Amino acid sequence: MKNLLVLLIPMILLVGCNNEETEQTPETDKLGSETVKEQPIEETEENDIEEPTIVEEDKSNDIVEENKDTNEKPVVKEKPVTKEKTENVNLTGTKEKYLKQLNDIENSLGDLNNQYNSGTQTEMHEAKSEILIKWDNALNEIYGVLKKQLSADEMSSLKEEQRNWIKQRDQKAKEESSVFTGGTMEATIYVSTQAQLTKERSYELVQKYMK
């Protein structure tokens, strides 16, 4: 009898456990059959995501700078003084300068005058030829200065006057040297007369025309 009870008790317990599992199974199925709805993402979260703001570059400062540059007074650049104008300005007061220059030439001719007075015929001729060159160079320089100082009408008149003077000088030299026609002194006197008249003409142009 005891043995029978020992066998029955475990069987009863086993049946009881199976019944409990059978009863609990529907609950599990019921829970399993329910659809787990995903909670929607709250709109607030979507709304909370701020769209990137496009910041336009502030060009106001550039505009101000441009306006500032525009409003500035234009810089007036002085025109460079041309070479011609500079020379004209420097020519003011050249009369005294050239009178002094002519005096310096005359003072420098001492040796040539001595050579003419005490030298041989050839040395005399060479001395007067050198003196003529010096006065002729001075006359040409003065004439060039007057081209810049005088007006067109004044210069035109001076050109005609100068042509006539050259003719008169050469004619005078010819007359003076004709006394020695055929002699060794003829050419020397011709050059000597030209030199003296050229010197006088140089002083005359400076005194009469130069400013």
ZIRA-V45423 format. One line per field, one symbol per residue. phi: phi as a letter, one per 30 degrees, with the letter a starting at -180 (. if undefined). A space follows every 50 residues. Layout:
phi=???
This chain:
phi=.ddddddddddddddddddddddddedddddddddddddddedddddddd ddddcdddcdddddddddddddddddddddddedddddddddideddddd ddddddddcedddddddbcdeddddddddddddddddddddddddddddd ddddddddeddddddddddddddddddddceicddedddedddedddddd ddddddddcdc
